[in-house]
Amino acid sequence: MTDNLRWILFLVGVCVWAHIPAFGTQNAALSNSLSEIRSRQITTMLKDADIGSEYADLNRQTPATVSHTDSAINVETVTGKETVTGKVTETGKETETETVTGKVTVTEKENGKESEPDMFANDFIHVSLIVAEPGDVLYSILGHACLRMQCPYYNIDYLYSYESEQVRGRVGRFLLNRLKMGMYYLSLEEYLYDNREEDRGVVEYPLNLPPEVKSELWRSLDLKVEEGKELDYDYIKRGCTIAIVKSMDEAISFANNMSGEQKYKLQYPKWDEGFDRTLREIVYDNAPKGWQLFYGMTLVGGQVDNPHLRKKDKLIIPADLVRIWKQTTINGTPLITEEPQELLPLQHKYTGDRFTPLHASLIILLLAVIGLFMKQPYIDYMILGIQTLIGLLMLWLLVMPLAGSEWSWLIIPFNPMPAIFWKWRRYWALPFAVVIVIWCIAMPLAPHRIVEYAHIVLAASFAVVLLKYAWSAYREKQHIETFNSPQI
């Protein structure tokens, strides 16, 4: 009996797939998106609706729903009871299949042919910008943005988001150049569940786009999904906000190519002075001050410190994207016209740390000064150890092909050379201490922020240690000269 029921469900799925209407060449992008998503859901339904199993997907919290003018499939799981309904219209016949806790009924009845939708209607596809507020870990301190694509007629609702792979130790995998990323599609319920777990608010901003641009945007996002999830992690080229901006540009370009003319144009407002900053400065000014920001400022370099990037390429903060798009027009029409909808209440939870890296570095500087009056070198070796660990990290970032870490000015005071040549410190301690002091003075005077103040104080702490040994070497030299000088 179970095998027969499986075959019935399989035939229903095949019939639904076979009667997907063609949208025509101009709407091939939308057709592919809707049919591929629906096909995946049909496959999931047939796989999960195992009548002989008591455990068929009982843990799914969100029903997967797909509807169509002449075919609809609804999968619903409620307290262990799975219900599957399907409708297929063919030459006036309608078939309904319902599965409830092992019971299957199949009925047929006459039904007239329904009309095709107007795929060029403004409300056929809805596009929204979804923004989650900042979290309290390194990869979420700036917030997150993604696009929501909806087709109410087919009851399709998906979010497209560039994400790193969902693994533990993401920072470690990034440093090993093993962290991967890709464009993911997920349901709104999944996205809200994840952010609710992290106490992060979520806001939706409907976008006012022409129907052709919406269709091409959907196609562009689907193409990015097809690229897979094995792309090298690159927060500069594929960050969530940058990916949205690029996808929008691609969609408008595709739509113009389809029309054969420059029919659509996205007009950005005049860029304010805030976009004259480097990416590092933009991140620093928008992120909560604390250890997560310090880790980020330590890891980045290269393009992050380049002030000459295009203004549009500096849209890396979701809040900045919202602010700019509120002033942006497409063919003279505002891109954002509707009021935002709060999908999850804003929490504003993470505002920084009370005990910051600057506090810690000031304590280390104080210890370095105390060490000047101590004969035992314990404090000196502790500071040397901190300097060496940061120096090894800087050297690793310099030689590894990591995105946004090509070069960092931190390599000057923080490198492993002092530990390697510590035995001969009497010869180089003073010159290197002078270099560090010059570096500490130059960093705050640079036209753009290059390092954090905590980095400067840490470097100054090491300079104090080196000056101690330089003075010791000088006194030892004076003692030797005095001892060897002829006595009168």
C-alpha positions as CSV (number, residue, x, y, z in Angstrom):
1,M,0.0,0.0,0.0
2,T,2.8,2.4,0.9
3,D,4.5,1.9,-2.5
4,N,1.2,2.6,-4.3
5,L,0.8,5.9,-2.4
6,R,4.4,6.9,-3.2
7,W,3.6,6.3,-6.9
8,I,0.4,8.4,-6.6
9,L,2.4,11.3,-5.1
10,F,5.1,10.9,-7.7
11,L,2.6,11.1,-10.6
12,V,0.9,14.1,-9.0
13,G,4.3,15.8,-8.9
14,V,5.1,14.9,-12.5
15,C,1.7,16.3,-13.6
16,V,2.3,19.5,-11.8
17,W,5.7,19.9,-13.4
18,A,4.4,19.1,-16.9
19,H,1.7,21.8,-16.7
20,I,3.9,24.7,-15.8
21,P,3.0,27.4,-18.4
22,A,5.7,28.9,-20.6
23,F,6.3,32.6,-19.9
24,G,7.9,33.4,-23.2
25,T,11.5,34.5,-24.0
26,Q,11.1,38.0,-22.5
27,N,10.2,36.4,-19.1
28,A,12.5,33.4,-19.2
29,A,14.4,34.6,-16.2
30,L,11.2,34.8,-14.0
31,S,10.0,31.5,-15.4
32,N,13.2,29.7,-14.5
33,S,13.2,31.1,-11.0
34,L,9.6,30.2,-10.3
35,S,9.8,26.7,-11.9
36,E,13.1,25.8,-10.3
37,I,12.0,26.8,-6.9
38,R,8.7,25.0,-7.3
39,S,10.4,21.9,-8.7
40,R,12.6,21.8,-5.6
41,Q,9.6,22.0,-3.4
42,I,7.7,19.3,-5.3
43,T,10.8,17.1,-4.9
44,T,10.9,17.8,-1.2
45,M,7.2,17.1,-0.8
46,L,7.5,13.7,-2.5
47,K,10.5,12.8,-0.5
48,D,9.1,13.8,2.9
49,A,5.6,12.5,2.4
50,D,6.6,8.9,3.3
51,I,3.3,7.5,4.4
52,G,4.9,4.5,6.1
53,S,7.2,6.6,8.3
54,E,6.1,8.1,11.6
55,Y,9.1,10.5,11.5
56,A,8.6,12.1,8.1
57,D,9.9,15.6,8.6
58,L,8.2,16.2,11.9
59,N,10.7,18.8,13.0
60,R,10.0,21.2,10.1
61,Q,8.6,24.4,11.7
62,T,7.7,26.3,8.6
63,P,5.3,25.0,5.9
64,A,6.7,25.1,2.4
65,T,4.0,26.5,0.1
66,V,3.8,26.9,-3.6
67,S,0.7,27.9,-5.5
68,H,-0.2,28.3,-9.2
69,T,-3.2,29.2,-11.2
70,D,-3.7,25.6,-12.3
71,S,-1.5,23.9,-9.8
72,A,-0.9,24.3,-6.1
73,I,1.1,22.3,-3.6
74,N,1.0,23.0,0.1
75,V,3.1,21.2,2.7
76,E,2.2,21.8,6.3
77,T,3.6,20.2,9.4
78,V,1.7,20.7,12.7
79,T,2.5,18.7,15.8
80,G,3.6,15.6,13.9
81,K,0.7,15.7,11.4
82,E,1.7,16.3,7.8
83,T,-0.8,17.5,5.3
84,V,-0.1,17.6,1.6
85,T,-2.6,19.0,-0.9
86,G,-2.1,19.3,-4.6
87,K,-4.1,20.6,-7.5
88,V,-3.5,20.0,-11.1
89,T,-5.8,21.4,-13.8
90,E,-5.7,19.7,-17.3
91,T,-8.4,20.1,-19.9
92,G,-11.0,21.0,-17.3
93,K,-10.1,18.4,-14.7
94,E,-8.8,19.1,-11.2
95,T,-7.1,16.5,-9.0
96,E,-6.7,16.9,-5.3
97,T,-4.4,14.7,-3.2
98,E,-4.5,14.9,0.6
99,T,-2.3,13.0,2.9
100,V,-3.1,13.1,6.7
101,T,-1.2,10.9,9.1
102,G,-1.1,8.0,6.6
103,K,-4.5,8.4,5.0
104,V,-4.7,9.3,1.3
105,T,-7.7,10.3,-0.7
106,V,-7.7,11.1,-4.4
107,T,-10.7,12.9,-5.9
108,E,-11.3,14.3,-9.4
109,K,-13.8,17.0,-10.4
110,E,-14.5,19.2,-13.3
111,N,-13.0,22.7,-13.3
112,G,-12.8,25.4,-15.9
113,K,-9.4,26.6,-17.2
114,E,-8.1,29.6,-15.4
115,S,-6.6,32.7,-17.0
116,E,-2.9,33.5,-17.2
117,P,-1.5,36.2,-14.9
118,D,-0.3,39.6,-16.1
119,M,3.4,39.1,-15.6
120,F,4.1,42.8,-16.4
121,A,1.9,44.1,-13.7
122,N,3.6,46.1,-11.0
123,D,2.4,43.9,-8.3
124,F,3.3,40.5,-9.9
125,I,6.7,40.6,-8.3
126,H,7.5,42.3,-5.0
127,V,11.1,43.2,-4.1
128,S,12.2,44.3,-0.7
129,L,15.5,45.2,1.0
130,I,15.8,43.3,4.3
131,V,18.1,44.7,6.9
132,A,19.1,43.1,10.2
133,E,20.7,45.2,12.9
134,P,24.3,44.6,14.1
135,G,25.1,41.6,16.2
136,D,27.8,41.0,18.8
137,V,30.3,38.9,16.8
138,L,33.0,40.0,14.3
139,Y,31.1,39.1,11.2
140,S,27.8,40.7,12.2
141,I,28.9,44.0,13.9
142,L,27.9,46.0,10.9
143,G,24.5,44.4,10.4
144,H,23.3,42.4,7.4
145,A,21.3,43.1,4.3
146,C,19.6,40.8,1.8
147,L,16.9,40.9,-0.9
148,R,13.4,39.5,-0.5
149,M,11.7,38.3,-3.8
150,Q,8.0,37.6,-3.7
151,C,5.5,36.4,-6.3
152,P,2.1,36.5,-4.6
153,Y,0.4,34.9,-7.6
154,Y,2.5,31.7,-7.2
155,N,2.8,32.2,-3.4
156,I,6.6,32.2,-3.7
157,D,8.6,34.1,-1.1
158,Y,12.4,33.8,-0.8
159,L,15.3,35.8,0.6
160,Y,18.6,35.9,-1.3
161,S,21.7,36.6,0.8
162,Y,25.4,36.3,0.4
163,E,26.6,34.3,3.4
164,S,29.8,32.6,4.6
165,E,29.5,28.9,5.2
166,Q,27.7,28.2,8.5
167,V,30.6,26.7,10.4
168,R,32.3,27.2,13.8
169,G,35.5,29.1,13.9
170,R,34.9,31.3,10.9
171,V,37.7,33.7,11.8
172,G,40.1,30.8,12.0
173,R,39.0,29.4,8.7
174,F,39.4,32.8,7.2
175,L,43.0,33.1,8.4
176,L,43.7,29.7,6.8
177,N,42.1,30.9,3.6
178,R,39.6,28.1,3.8
179,L,36.4,30.0,4.5
180,K,33.9,29.8,1.6
181,M,30.8,31.8,0.8
182,G,28.0,32.0,-1.7
183,M,24.5,33.3,-2.5
184,Y,22.0,31.4,-0.4
185,Y,18.2,31.4,-0.8
186,L,16.1,30.8,2.3
187,S,12.6,31.5,3.6
188,L,11.7,34.5,5.6
189,E,10.8,32.3,8.5
190,E,14.3,30.8,8.6
191,Y,15.9,34.3,8.4
192,L,13.7,35.7,11.2
193,Y,14.4,32.6,13.3
194,D,18.1,33.0,13.1
195,N,18.0,36.7,13.9
196,R,15.5,36.1,16.7
197,E,18.0,33.7,18.3
198,E,20.6,36.4,18.2
199,D,18.3,39.2,19.5
200,R,18.7,41.2,16.3
201,G,15.9,43.3,14.9
202,V,14.9,43.1,11.2
203,V,13.3,45.8,9.0
204,E,11.9,45.5,5.5
205,Y,12.1,48.3,2.9
206,P,9.9,47.7,-0.2
207,L,11.6,48.7,-3.4
208,N,9.8,50.5,-6.2
209,L,11.2,48.8,-9.4
210,P,9.8,48.4,-12.9
211,P,8.5,44.9,-13.7
212,E,11.3,44.1,-16.2
213,V,14.0,45.1,-13.7
214,K,12.3,42.9,-11.0
215,S,12.4,39.9,-13.3
216,E,16.0,40.4,-14.3
217,L,17.0,41.0,-10.7
218,W,15.4,37.6,-9.8
219,R,17.4,36.0,-12.7
220,S,20.6,37.7,-11.6
221,L,20.2,36.3,-8.0
222,D,19.4,32.8,-9.3
223,L,22.6,32.9,-11.4
224,K,24.6,33.8,-8.2
225,V,23.0,30.9,-6.4
226,E,24.1,28.6,-9.3
227,E,27.7,29.8,-8.8
228,G,27.6,27.6,-5.7
229,K,28.8,27.9,-2.1
230,E,32.5,27.3,-2.7
231,L,33.5,30.9,-3.6
232,D,36.5,32.2,-1.7
233,Y,35.4,34.4,1.1
234,D,35.8,38.1,0.0
235,Y,33.9,40.6,2.1
236,I,35.1,43.4,-0.2
237,K,33.7,42.1,-3.5
238,R,30.9,39.9,-2.1
239,G,29.9,41.5,1.1
240,C,26.1,41.4,1.6
241,T,25.6,45.1,0.8
242,I,28.0,45.3,-2.1
243,A,26.4,42.1,-3.6
244,I,23.0,43.8,-3.5
245,V,24.3,46.9,-5.2
246,K,26.0,44.8,-7.9
247,S,22.9,42.7,-8.4
248,M,20.8,45.8,-8.9
249,D,23.2,47.2,-11.5
250,E,23.3,43.8,-13.3
251,A,19.5,43.7,-13.4
252,I,19.2,47.2,-14.8
253,S,21.9,46.4,-17.4
254,F,20.1,43.1,-18.4
255,A,16.8,44.9,-18.7
256,N,18.2,47.6,-20.9
257,N,19.8,44.9,-23.1
258,M,16.5,43.2,-23.4
259,S,14.8,46.4,-24.5
260,G,17.6,47.4,-26.8
261,E,17.9,50.8,-25.3
262,Q,18.9,52.6,-22.1
263,K,15.4,52.5,-20.8
264,Y,16.2,52.3,-17.1
265,K,18.6,54.3,-15.1
266,L,19.4,54.3,-11.4
267,Q,20.2,57.8,-10.3
268,Y,22.2,58.0,-7.0
269,P,22.2,61.2,-5.0
270,K,25.2,63.4,-4.6
271,W,27.6,61.5,-2.4
272,D,28.3,63.1,0.9
273,E,31.7,63.6,2.5
274,G,31.3,60.4,4.5
275,F,32.2,58.5,1.4
276,D,35.5,60.2,1.1
277,R,36.6,58.0,3.9
278,T,38.4,54.7,3.6
279,L,36.6,51.4,4.2
280,R,38.5,51.1,7.5
281,E,37.2,54.5,8.6
282,I,33.6,53.7,7.5
283,V,33.7,50.5,9.5
284,Y,35.3,52.1,12.5
285,D,32.8,55.0,12.6
286,N,29.7,52.6,12.3
287,A,30.7,49.6,14.5
288,P,30.3,49.5,18.3
289,K,33.7,50.1,20.0
290,G,35.0,47.0,21.6
291,W,37.0,43.8,21.1
292,Q,35.2,42.7,18.0
293,L,36.1,46.0,16.2
294,F,39.7,45.7,17.5
295,Y,40.0,42.2,16.0
296,G,38.6,43.5,12.7
297,M,40.9,46.5,12.6
298,T,43.9,44.2,13.3
299,L,43.1,41.8,10.5
300,V,42.3,44.2,7.6
301,G,44.6,46.2,5.3
302,G,45.3,46.7,1.7
303,Q,42.2,47.9,-0.2
304,V,40.5,48.7,3.1
305,D,42.9,51.7,3.5
306,N,42.5,52.9,-0.1
307,P,40.6,56.2,-0.2
308,H,40.3,56.2,-4.0
309,L,37.8,53.4,-4.4
310,R,34.5,54.3,-6.2
311,K,31.9,55.8,-3.9
312,K,29.5,53.0,-4.8
313,D,32.1,50.4,-3.8
314,K,32.1,51.9,-0.3
315,L,28.5,51.0,0.4
316,I,29.4,48.3,2.8
317,I,27.2,49.3,5.7
318,P,23.5,48.2,5.4
319,A,22.4,51.4,7.2
320,D,24.3,53.5,4.6
321,L,22.6,51.6,1.8
322,V,19.2,52.4,3.2
323,R,20.1,56.0,3.7
324,I,21.4,56.4,0.1
325,W,18.6,54.4,-1.6
326,K,16.0,56.5,0.1
327,Q,17.4,59.4,-1.9
328,T,17.9,57.3,-5.1
329,T,15.5,57.3,-8.1
330,I,15.0,55.0,-11.0
331,N,13.7,56.9,-14.1
332,G,12.8,59.8,-11.8
333,T,10.7,57.6,-9.4
334,P,12.0,57.2,-5.8
335,L,13.4,53.8,-5.2
336,I,12.0,53.6,-1.7
337,T,8.5,55.1,-1.4
338,E,6.7,52.9,1.2
339,E,7.1,53.0,4.9
340,P,9.5,50.3,6.3
341,Q,8.0,47.4,8.1
342,E,9.5,46.1,11.3
343,L,9.6,42.3,11.0
344,L,11.5,41.9,14.3
345,P,11.6,44.6,17.0
346,L,14.9,46.5,17.1
347,Q,17.0,45.5,20.1
348,H,20.1,47.8,19.9
349,K,21.7,45.2,22.1
350,Y,25.4,45.4,21.4
351,T,26.8,48.9,21.9
352,G,30.4,48.0,22.7
353,D,32.4,46.7,25.6
354,R,33.0,48.5,28.9
355,F,36.5,47.1,29.2
356,T,37.9,48.0,25.8
357,P,41.2,47.1,24.0
358,L,42.4,50.7,24.8
359,H,41.9,50.1,28.5
360,A,43.9,46.8,28.2
361,S,46.7,48.5,26.3
362,L,46.9,51.3,28.8
363,I,47.4,48.7,31.5
364,I,50.1,47.0,29.5
365,L,51.8,50.4,29.0
366,L,51.7,51.0,32.8
367,L,53.2,47.6,33.4
368,A,56.0,48.4,30.9
369,V,56.8,51.6,32.9
370,I,56.8,49.6,36.2
371,G,59.1,47.1,34.5
372,L,61.7,49.9,34.2
373,F,62.3,49.6,37.9
374,M,62.3,45.9,38.1
375,K,65.4,43.7,37.8
376,Q,63.4,40.6,36.9
377,P,62.4,40.6,33.2
378,Y,58.9,39.0,33.6
379,I,57.0,42.0,32.5
380,D,59.4,42.5,29.6
381,Y,59.0,39.0,28.4
382,M,55.2,39.2,28.7
383,I,55.1,42.3,26.4
384,L,57.6,40.7,24.1
385,G,55.3,37.7,23.8
386,I,52.3,39.9,23.0
387,Q,54.4,41.8,20.4
388,T,55.5,38.5,18.9
389,L,52.0,36.9,18.6
390,I,50.7,40.0,16.9
391,G,53.8,40.1,14.7
392,L,53.3,36.5,13.6
393,L,49.7,37.3,12.7
394,M,50.8,40.3,10.7
395,L,53.4,38.2,8.8
396,W,50.8,35.6,8.1
397,L,48.4,38.1,6.7
398,L,51.2,39.6,4.6
399,V,52.1,36.3,2.9
400,M,48.6,34.7,2.6
401,P,46.3,35.8,-0.3
402,L,43.5,36.9,2.0
403,A,40.9,39.5,0.8
404,G,41.5,42.9,2.3
405,S,44.7,41.9,4.1
406,E,47.3,42.6,1.5
407,W,49.3,45.1,3.6
408,S,49.1,46.6,7.1
409,W,51.1,49.3,8.7
410,L,51.0,47.2,11.9
411,I,53.8,45.1,10.4
412,I,56.3,47.8,11.3
413,P,56.1,47.7,15.1
414,F,54.6,44.2,15.2
415,N,56.8,41.5,13.6
416,P,58.6,38.4,14.9
417,M,62.1,39.9,14.2
418,P,62.7,41.1,17.8
419,A,62.0,37.6,19.2
420,I,64.3,36.0,16.6
421,F,67.2,38.4,17.3
422,W,66.5,39.0,21.0
423,K,69.9,37.6,21.9
424,W,71.5,40.6,20.1
425,R,69.1,43.2,21.4
426,R,71.9,45.5,22.7
427,Y,72.7,46.3,19.0
428,W,69.3,47.0,17.6
429,A,67.1,47.9,20.6
430,L,67.7,51.7,20.4
431,P,67.2,52.0,16.6
432,F,64.1,49.9,16.6
433,A,62.7,51.8,19.6
434,V,63.2,55.1,17.7
435,V,61.4,53.6,14.7
436,I,58.4,52.6,16.9
437,V,58.3,56.0,18.5
438,I,58.3,57.7,15.1
439,W,55.5,55.3,14.0
440,C,53.4,56.1,17.1
441,I,53.7,59.8,16.3
442,A,53.0,59.4,12.6
443,M,49.8,57.2,12.8
444,P,47.5,59.8,14.4
445,L,48.8,62.4,12.0
446,A,48.0,60.3,8.9
447,P,45.2,61.8,6.7
448,H,43.1,58.7,7.2
449,R,42.7,56.3,10.1
450,I,45.1,53.4,9.7
451,V,45.2,51.8,13.1
452,E,43.3,51.9,16.4
453,Y,44.7,53.9,19.4
454,A,45.0,50.6,21.2
455,H,47.6,49.5,18.6
456,I,49.5,52.7,19.1
457,V,49.6,52.2,22.9
458,L,50.7,48.6,22.6
459,A,53.5,49.6,20.2
460,A,54.5,52.4,22.7
461,S,54.6,49.7,25.5
462,F,57.1,47.7,23.5
463,A,59.1,50.8,22.7
464,V,59.4,51.4,26.5
465,V,60.8,47.8,26.9
466,L,63.3,48.3,24.1
467,L,64.5,51.7,25.6
468,K,65.0,49.9,28.9
469,Y,67.4,47.4,27.3
470,A,69.0,50.1,25.1
471,W,69.8,52.1,28.3
472,S,71.1,48.9,30.0
473,A,73.3,48.3,27.0
474,Y,74.6,51.9,27.1
475,R,75.4,51.7,30.8
476,E,77.1,48.4,30.3
477,K,79.2,49.9,27.6
478,Q,80.1,52.9,29.7
479,H,81.1,50.6,32.5
480,I,83.3,48.6,30.3
481,E,84.9,51.8,28.9
482,T,85.5,53.1,32.4
483,F,87.0,49.8,33.5
484,N,89.3,49.6,30.5
485,S,90.4,53.3,30.6
486,P,94.0,53.9,32.0
487,Q,94.0,54.9,35.7
488,I,95.8,58.1,36.7
